[in-house]
Amino acid sequence: MPTTLTEKVMVVWLGLAVLATLFVFWGLGLIFTSLLGFVALNAYHKEVTVDPPTFARRKVFGKLRPGVLGPRVMFALSLRGLFEELIVIDKTPLVRAEENELVFKGVRCRAQGEGGEKESGASVVVHVGLAFVPNDGEAGSANFISKGKGEKVMRMLQTMLGSAIREQAVDKTWEEYVFEKARLSMELITKLTGRQPTEKVLLNGRGKPIPDLDESRPHHKYQVESRDGRDINEYDIENFIDTALIDNPPDIQGLGIRLSQLKVTQIDPEDLQLQEDSNRKAREKAQRAAEEVDFETERALADEYLTWAVAQGEKLTSKEALEMVRINRKRAREVIIRAPDTVRPLVGAFAGGAMSSDNDQGDQGGNDD
């Protein structure tokens, strides 16, 4: 493991103290030893720790020296940067949690329409959650230090992300952009690190992913094989996002950091009216789908009536069959809603007779009056 220049000087000084004590004069050895203790007290830097994980780089006379110093007690005689300085770097991931995500506003999407020249459309707000750690390699840590470390590197990363996000939005309408968060996450990881999807998720006969039960691969939800084509589906994208940054976090070139998490978590239109219009369209689509299902149900029941009529040798048109279905379905709904809980199981059997009886009693009451 590399040592500091101060530690090397202290070792030489200790050797001189021992030689002076043995071969010259013990008083001289005592003087050397006392001076060594004074230097040690003033050169004690601090412990480079395992928990939280840290590492250190050395500067001698203002210049960064080769070698990365691992966890241990460090000694460096820092005289206002004129002799030796230790730069201790925290390797704890800087995480942007949900309450502290990066938020990019005014991301302009493509306008609605087919073909023609690209036109500016609606703008959206993009939320990105990420985490990174300083690169503890020699070249990577040098980049991290030269870029200003911590918050300065974070601002540079934010600028790079913002540029990539705006480039993505140019070719998509805001609705396309909103519904492609997973693919956007994958593209951003590739843009920042150069890492590409290399695995294809295996599917069963029903087109569903096959679970991976191998405990040695805790981050893999699905069984995979090597990719041999360019086609990529939603499961391949999910697998890439879940695994690409875990076991061997890739380096972001030039910033001296390793990316350990990146995910587009939310995209919202800045115009509230656009959001309301989108919600209204979604409600209308759901209503149309429900109506289509309702009609298909009525048509299936009408077919049952027609089949029964043919078996009985009776004539029944499709229009008459549909009318019978709608009348009976309406009557069934009304009876079920009005009937008490205790008699609901009997309503289906006696609904017709009960209603006729009520009508007869009503008529008789009218005649008595």
PyMOL commands that set and color helices and strands:
alter all, ss='L'
color gray80, all
select helices_A, chain A and resi 5-24+26-43+98-100+138-146+150-169+174-178+181-193+234-243+272-311+318-338+341-368
alter helices_A, ss='H'
color red, helices_A
select strands_A, chain A and resi 44-48+54-60+63-64+72-75+84-90+94-95+102-110+120-134+199-201+224-226+251-252+257-269
alter strands_A, ss='S'
color yellow, strands_A
deselect
rebuild
show_as cartoon
